[in-house]
Amino acid sequence: ALGAGRGRLVAMLTVEHGLLAVIGGVLGAATGWGALRVLGLTGYGVPAATQVGMDVRVVLFVLGVTVFCALLFGAAPVMLALRQARGADLRSSERGAAGGRRSARLVTGLVALEVALAVMLVAGAGLMARTAMGLREVDVGFRSDHVLALQVTTPSARYQDRDAVLAFQDRFTAALEATPGVERTGIVGQLPLAGTSWSSQFKAEGWPAERVGSQIMHRRADQGYFEALGVPLRRGRLLEPRDRGDAPFAVVVNETFARTFFADEDPIGKRIAYDREPTPQSNWYEIVGVVGDQHQVSPGQAPEPEVFESRSQDWGRTIWVVMRTSVEPMSVVASVRATLREIDAAIPIAKLRTLDEVRLASMAREDSVLGLFTAFGGLALLLAAVGVYAVAAQSARQRTREIGIRLALGATASDIAKLVLGRGVVSVVVGLAVGLVATIAASRALESLLYGVEATDVRTIASVAVLLLGVGVIACWIPARWATRIDPVRSLKVE
C-alpha cells in the first residue's frame, strides 16, 4: 500500500529468515561442540572416533546447512506473503497474518514431521536402552568382579629362551600370590571380552579325510587363569604345571567346541592337530578338559569354539596376568608394581585395568549408539513439543475473536479447550502414525546392534507412542488453558 516493491519485501523477509537460520546454526555448532565432550566419542566401538572433532570442515558444513535452510524454508513463506499481499485486508491484521488454511496445513504438516522424527529417535533410544540393560545381565562365563589384569612383556635381550621366560613368569605370579589382598593369580595370552585371538582349522585323530573342523579360537592359559576368573570345569581336568614343554601337548576346550565337534561322544582323550591334512611333522594335542564358555568379543556375541593351550607349551613373551583380589582391585596396584620391581625393575607394566573395565569397554559400541540416540531423541522430543505448542498457541491467538464470540454465546471452558486442542492433537496423532510406520520399517537397521529385544518390540514402541502423545497433549493444554481465560468483551474489540 505504501509502494514497497517485490524485491524490497523479499529482502526484508529473507533477512528475517536468514537471521533465524544463523542463530540456529551458531547454537547448533555450540551444542555439537559440547556434545562431543559430554558423549565422550573417543572411546571404544566408534569407527574413526579419534577423528571426531570440530574443525574447519565442520564449520563449513554448518555454514552450508544454515544457508540451505534459510533459502529452502524461507522461500515458501516469502512466496506466500507476496501472494497474500496483493489482496490483503488492511482492516484485519489478524486475517492478514493468519496465512489462511494452506499455511495452517503446512505448519501442521511440519509439526507432524517433527513428531514422526521424534518417534523414530526415541524408539531407537528405547531399544538401545533395553539392549544395554540386557548386555549387563548376560552371564559371560567368568566373574569380572575383584579381578585386576596387567600386561607385561619379557625382553628377548635378557630372556633369550623359553625356560628363562617361563621362569620369570613363574616367579612373578608366585610373588603376586604372596601379596596381601591377592587371592589367586593366573596367566592368559588374551583377556576375554578384549577381542578374539588367532583362529585355525583342525583335524581330529580318526576323522575321515573330508571332515575338517574350522574357525576355532586359540588362547594360551594356565590353571590359575581358570581359577582366578571362576571359569567352571565341566569335564576332565585343567591345564596343570605338569603340562610343560617336555610333556605331551595338552589342551582344554570350551563347551561350544565339545558340542560342535563332539556332540555324540566324549572329547576327553581325543587328539587334534591344527592342520587340514596332518603330516608326520604335525603336533598332536590331547584334549584333557572341557570348561564353560566365555564370551570372547562382547556379551552380545555368542561364544565360538575355543581351545586353550598350556602357556608352558605354547609360550609367549607378552602375557596378561589376572589376579583375583579380596579387596578393591586398584588398591593393590602399588604392591604389584613393587613386586615387579623386586623381580625385574627393567620390565614395565604395559597395560593395567580391571576386568569390570574390560567388560564395559566391550559394550562401548552399544553404549555409544545409545548415547547418540538418547541425545538426538531428547532433542527431537523437545523440538516436537515446542512445535506442537506453537501450533496450538498460534491457533488460539488467531481465533481470539471467534473464541470471544463463543464465550459470549454461552460456550463453556471445556468447549473452548477442546476447540484449541484440536489442531495440536491432530498434528501429534498424524505424526505418531507416520512415525510408528517409519520406525517399524527402519528398525531393521538396528538389528545387528540389538540384544535380547526385537527391532519391532511392541512394548517399547507402544511406550514411546504413549510418551509422545502425553508430551503433545501437555504442549497443547498450555495454550488451551490460556484460551479458556479470554475476556469476551476485550476479544470482541480486536477489530
C-alpha positions in Angstrom: 0.0 0.0 0.0 2.9 2.4 0.6 4.7 1.4 -2.5 7.1 -1.4 -1.5 8.2 -3.5 -4.5 8.6 -7.3 -4.6 12.4 -7.0 -4.2 12.0 -4.9 -1.0 9.6 -7.4 0.5 11.7 -10.4 -0.5 14.8 -8.8 1.0 13.1 -8.0 4.3 11.7 -11.5 4.7 14.9 -13.1 3.6 16.9 -11.2 6.2 14.5 -12.3 8.9 14.7 -15.9 7.9 18.4 -15.7 7.4 18.8 -14.2 10.9 16.9 -17.1 12.4 18.9 -19.6 10.5 22.2 -18.0 11.6 21.1 -18.1 15.2 20.1 -21.7 14.8 23.4 -22.6 13.1 25.5 -21.0 15.8 23.5 -22.7 18.6 23.8 -26.0 16.7 27.6 -25.7 16.4 27.9 -24.8 20.0 25.7 -27.7 21.1 27.7 -30.1 18.9 31.0 -28.9 20.4 29.7 -29.5 23.9 28.1 -32.8 22.9 31.5 -34.2 21.7 32.7 -33.8 25.3 29.6 -34.9 27.1 29.1 -38.1 24.9 32.8 -38.9 25.0 33.0 -40.1 21.4 36.7 -41.0 21.7 36.2 -44.5 23.3 35.9 -48.0 22.0 33.4 -49.1 19.5 33.0 -45.9 17.4 34.7 -46.2 14.0 37.3 -43.5 13.5 36.3 -42.0 16.9 39.7 -40.2 17.3 38.9 -38.2 14.1 35.7 -36.8 15.5 36.1 -33.1 16.4 35.2 -29.5 15.5 37.4 -28.3 12.6 37.2 -26.1 9.5 35.3 -28.8 7.6 32.6 -29.0 10.3 32.3 -25.2 10.4 31.9 -25.0 6.6 29.3 -27.8 6.7 27.3 -25.9 9.4 27.5 -22.8 7.3 26.3 -24.6 4.2 23.4 -26.2 6.1 22.5 -22.8 7.6 22.4 -21.1 4.1 20.5 -24.1 2.7 17.8 -23.9 5.5 17.5 -20.2 5.1 16.8 -20.5 1.4 14.7 -23.6 1.4 12.5 -22.9 4.3 12.4 -19.2 3.8 11.2 -19.4 0.1 7.8 -20.8 0.9 6.8 -18.1 3.4 8.2 -15.4 1.1 6.1 -16.5 -1.9 3.0 -16.9 0.3 3.4 -13.5 1.8 3.8 -11.9 -1.7 0.7 -13.7 -2.9 -1.4 -12.6 0.1 -0.1 -9.0 -0.1 -2.0 -8.3 -3.3 -5.4 -8.8 -1.7 -4.6 -8.1 1.9 -7.4 -6.6 4.0 -5.7 -3.7 5.9 -8.6 -3.5 8.3 -7.9 -7.0 9.7 -4.4 -7.6 11.0 -5.4 -11.0 12.2 -6.6 -12.2 8.8 -3.6 -10.7 7.1 -1.2 -12.5 9.4 -3.1 -15.8 9.6 -1.8 -17.1 6.3 -5.1 -19.0 5.5 -5.9 -22.6 5.6 -3.0 -23.5 3.3 -0.5 -22.0 5.7 -2.1 -23.8 8.6 -2.0 -27.1 6.8 1.7 -26.6 6.0 2.6 -25.7 9.6 0.6 -28.7 10.9 2.4 -31.0 8.4 5.8 -29.7 9.5 4.9 -30.3 13.2 3.7 -33.8 12.3 7.0 -34.4 10.7 8.8 -33.3 13.8 6.7 -35.7 15.9 7.4 -38.6 13.4 11.1 -38.0 13.6 10.9 -37.9 17.4 9.1 -41.2 17.5 11.8 -42.9 15.4 14.7 -41.5 17.5 13.1 -42.1 20.9 12.1 -45.6 19.9 15.7 -46.2 18.8 16.9 -44.9 22.2 14.4 -47.2 24.0 15.6 -50.3 22.0 19.2 -49.5 22.7 18.5 -48.9 26.4 16.9 -52.3 26.7 19.9 -53.8 24.8 22.3 -52.1 27.2 20.4 -53.4 30.2 20.3 -56.9 28.7 24.0 -57.0 28.0 24.8 -56.1 31.6 22.8 -59.1 32.8 24.5 -61.6 30.4 26.4 -64.4 32.0 29.8 -64.0 30.2 31.2 -67.2 31.6 33.5 -65.7 34.2 33.5 -63.5 37.3 34.8 -60.0 36.4 34.4 -58.5 39.9 37.5 -58.0 42.0 39.9 -59.0 39.2 42.9 -56.9 38.2 44.7 -57.6 34.9 48.1 -56.4 33.8 50.1 -57.0 30.7 53.9 -57.4 30.7 56.5 -58.4 28.1 59.8 -60.1 28.8 62.6 -58.6 26.6 64.5 -61.1 24.4 67.8 -59.4 25.2 67.8 -60.7 28.8 65.3 -63.6 28.5 66.6 -65.4 25.4 64.8 -68.7 25.5 61.6 -70.4 26.7 62.9 -71.6 30.0 64.1 -68.1 31.0 60.7 -66.6 30.1 58.7 -69.2 31.9 61.0 -68.9 35.0 60.3 -65.1 35.1 56.5 -65.7 34.8 56.5 -68.3 37.5 58.5 -66.1 39.9 56.2 -63.1 39.2 52.9 -65.0 39.7 54.2 -66.7 42.9 55.3 -63.4 44.3 51.9 -61.8 43.4 50.0 -64.6 45.2 52.1 -63.7 48.4 50.9 -60.1 48.1 48.3 -59.1 50.8 44.9 -58.8 49.2 45.7 -61.1 46.2 43.9 -64.5 46.4 44.8 -66.2 43.1 46.8 -65.4 40.0 46.9 -66.8 36.6 48.2 -66.2 33.1 46.4 -65.9 29.8 47.5 -64.7 26.3 44.4 -62.7 25.6 41.8 -61.4 28.0 38.2 -62.4 27.5 35.9 -59.7 26.0 39.0 -58.0 24.6 38.8 -59.3 21.1 39.3 -62.7 19.5 42.8 -64.3 19.2 44.1 -66.2 16.3 42.0 -68.9 14.7 42.6 -72.0 12.7 41.3 -75.2 11.3 41.9 -78.6 12.9 41.7 -82.3 12.3 40.8 -84.9 15.0 42.6 -88.2 15.0 40.4 -90.8 13.4 38.3 -88.4 11.4 37.7 -89.2 7.7 39.7 -87.3 5.1 36.8 -85.0 4.2 36.0 -83.9 7.7 37.7 -80.8 9.0 36.9 -78.5 11.9 37.0 -74.8 11.1 37.2 -71.4 12.8 38.4 -72.4 16.3 39.8 -69.7 18.5 43.1 -70.1 20.4 44.3 -68.8 23.7 47.2 -69.8 25.9 46.5 -70.1 29.6 47.3 -71.9 32.8 45.4 -73.4 35.7 45.4 -70.2 37.7 43.6 -68.3 35.0 40.5 -70.5 35.2 40.5 -70.5 39.0 41.1 -66.7 39.3 38.1 -66.0 37.0 35.9 -68.7 38.3 35.6 -70.5 34.9 33.8 -73.8 35.7 35.4 -77.1 34.8 32.8 -79.3 33.2 34.7 -82.5 32.5 38.3 -83.8 32.8 41.0 -81.5 34.3 42.5 -78.1 33.9 45.9 -77.3 32.5 48.4 -78.2 35.2 52.1 -77.5 35.9 52.9 -80.9 34.6 51.9 -79.8 31.1 55.3 -78.4 30.3 57.4 -78.4 27.1 58.8 -81.9 27.7 55.3 -83.4 28.3 52.7 -84.4 25.7 50.8 -81.4 24.4 47.6 -80.9 26.3 44.6 -78.6 25.6 41.4 -77.6 27.3 38.3 -76.8 25.1 35.2 -74.9 25.8 31.6 -76.3 25.8 30.8 -74.9 22.4 33.8 -76.7 20.9 32.7 -80.0 22.5 29.1 -79.5 21.4 30.0 -78.5 17.9 32.6 -81.2 17.0 32.0 -84.0 19.5 28.2 -83.8 20.1 27.7 -87.6 20.3 31.0 -88.6 22.0 33.3 -87.6 24.9 36.0 -85.3 23.7 38.3 -86.1 26.7 41.3 -88.1 25.4 40.8 -87.1 21.7 43.8 -85.8 19.9 43.7 -82.9 17.4 46.2 -81.2 15.1 45.9 -77.7 13.7 46.3 -78.8 10.2 43.7 -79.5 7.5 45.8 -82.5 6.4 48.1 -83.6 9.2 51.7 -84.7 8.3 54.3 -86.6 10.2 55.6 -83.3 11.4 52.3 -82.1 12.8 51.9 -81.5 16.5 49.1 -83.5 18.2 47.3 -82.1 21.2 45.3 -84.2 23.6 42.0 -82.8 25.0 42.3 -83.1 28.8 39.3 -81.0 29.9 36.2 -79.1 29.0 35.5 -75.7 30.6 32.5 -73.4 30.5 32.0 -71.0 27.6 33.5 -67.5 27.9 32.4 -64.6 25.7 35.4 -63.6 23.6 34.3 -60.3 22.0 31.2 -58.9 23.7 28.4 -60.1 25.9 26.1 -59.9 22.9 28.2 -62.1 20.7 27.8 -65.9 21.3 31.0 -67.8 22.3 32.8 -69.6 19.5 34.6 -72.9 19.7 37.8 -72.3 21.6 41.0 -74.1 22.6 43.3 -73.3 25.5 46.9 -74.4 25.1 49.2 -74.6 28.1 51.2 -71.4 28.4 54.2 -73.6 29.2 54.0 -75.5 26.0 52.7 -72.7 23.7 54.7 -70.0 25.4 54.8 -66.3 24.6 56.7 -63.2 25.8 53.7 -61.0 26.1 51.1 -62.2 28.7 48.2 -61.0 30.8 48.4 -61.7 34.5 45.0 -61.8 36.1 44.6 -61.5 39.9 41.5 -62.2 42.0 41.6 -59.9 45.0 39.8 -59.8 48.3 39.9 -56.0 48.3 39.2 -53.3 45.7 41.4 -54.3 42.7 43.1 -50.9 42.2 44.1 -50.8 45.9 46.8 -53.5 45.3 48.4 -51.7 42.3 51.2 -50.2 44.3 52.1 -53.5 45.8 52.0 -55.2 42.4 54.4 -52.6 41.0 56.7 -53.0 43.9 56.7 -56.8 43.4 57.6 -56.4 39.7 60.4 -54.0 40.6 61.9 -56.5 43.0 61.9 -59.3 40.4 63.0 -57.1 37.4 62.9 -53.4 37.6 63.6 -53.0 33.9 60.2 -54.6 32.9 57.3 -52.1 32.9 53.6 -52.8 33.2 52.4 -52.2 29.6 48.6 -52.1 30.4 46.7 -52.2 33.6 42.9 -52.5 34.0 40.2 -54.2 36.0 38.1 -56.9 34.3 35.0 -54.8 35.0 36.5 -52.1 32.9 37.2 -54.6 30.1 33.6 -55.8 30.2 32.3 -52.2 30.0 34.7 -51.5 27.1 33.3 -54.5 25.2 29.9 -52.8 25.3 31.2 -49.4 24.2 29.7 -49.6 20.7 26.2 -50.2 22.1 26.7 -47.5 24.8 27.9 -45.0 22.1 24.8 -45.7 19.9 22.6 -45.4 23.0 24.2 -42.1 23.9 23.6 -40.8 20.4 20.0 -42.0 20.2 19.3 -40.6 23.6 20.8 -37.2 22.8 19.1 -36.9 19.4 15.8 -38.4 20.7 15.7 -36.0 23.5 16.4 -33.1 21.2 13.7 -34.3 18.7 11.2 -34.7 21.6 11.9 -31.1 22.7 11.5 -29.7 19.2 8.3 -31.7 18.7 6.9 -30.4 22.0 7.8 -26.8 21.0 6.3 -27.2 17.6 3.0 -28.6 18.9 2.8 -25.9 21.5 3.5 -23.3 18.7 0.7 -24.7 16.5 -1.8 -24.7 19.4 -0.8 -21.3 20.6 -1.0 -19.8 17.1 -4.4 -21.3 16.6 -5.7 -19.9 19.9 -4.4 -16.4 19.1 -5.7 -16.4 15.6 -9.2 -17.4 16.8 -9.3 -14.9 19.7 -12.3 -13.1 18.3 -14.1 -16.4 17.5 -13.4 -17.7 21.0 -14.8 -14.4 22.4 -18.0 -14.8 20.4 -18.4 -18.4 21.5 -17.9 -17.5 25.2 -20.4 -14.6 24.8 -22.9 -17.1 23.4 -22.5 -19.5 26.3 -19.6 -21.8 25.4 -18.0 -23.4 28.4 -14.3 -23.6 29.3 -14.2 -27.3 28.3 -15.7 -26.4 24.9 -13.0 -23.8 24.2 -10.3 -26.2 25.4 -11.4 -28.9 23.0 -11.5 -26.3 20.2 -7.9 -25.3 20.8 -6.6 -28.7 21.5 -8.0 -30.0 18.1 -5.3 -28.7 15.8 -2.4 -29.5 18.0 -3.6 -33.0 18.8 -4.2 -33.7 15.1 -0.6 -32.8 14.4 0.5 -35.2 17.2 -1.7 -38.1 16.0 -0.7 -37.7 12.4 3.0 -37.6 13.4 2.6 -40.6 15.6 1.0 -42.6 12.8 3.7 -41.7 10.3 6.5 -42.2 12.9 5.3 -45.6 14.0 5.2 -46.9 10.4 8.6 -45.4 9.7 10.0 -46.8 13.0 8.9 -50.3 12.2 10.3 -50.0 8.6 13.7 -48.5 9.8 14.2 -50.6 12.9 15.6 -53.4 10.9 18.8 -51.4 10.5 19.3 -51.7 14.3 19.0 -55.5 14.4 22.8 -56.0 14.3 23.2 -53.8 17.5 20.2 -55.2 19.5 20.4 -57.9 22.1 17.5 -59.6 23.9 14.9 -57.4 22.2 13.3 -57.4 18.8 13.6 -54.5 16.5 9.8 -54.2 16.4 9.3 -54.8 20.1 5.7 -53.9 20.8 6.2 -52.8 24.4 9.0 -50.4 23.6 7.2 -48.8 20.6 3.9 -48.6 22.5 5.7 -46.9 25.4 7.2 -44.4 23.0 3.8 -43.7 21.4 2.3 -43.0 24.9 5.2 -40.8 25.8 4.9 -38.7 22.6 1.1 -38.5 22.9 1.4 -37.3 26.5 4.0 -34.7 25.7 1.9 -33.5 22.8 -1.3 -33.2 24.9 0.6 -31.3 27.6 2.1 -28.9 24.9 -1.4 -28.3 23.6 -3.0 -27.9 27.0 -1.0 -24.8 27.9 -2.4 -22.6 25.2 -5.8 -24.2 25.7 -5.8 -23.1 29.3 -4.9 -19.6 28.1 -7.8 -19.6 25.6 -10.4 -20.5 28.3 -9.4 -17.3 30.2 -10.0 -14.9 27.3 -12.2 -12.0 28.3 -15.2 -12.0 25.7 -15.5 -8.1 25.9 -11.9 -7.5 25.1 -11.8 -10.1 22.4 -14.7 -8.5 20.5 -12.8 -5.2 20.4 -9.9 -6.8 18.5 -11.1 -5.3 15.2 
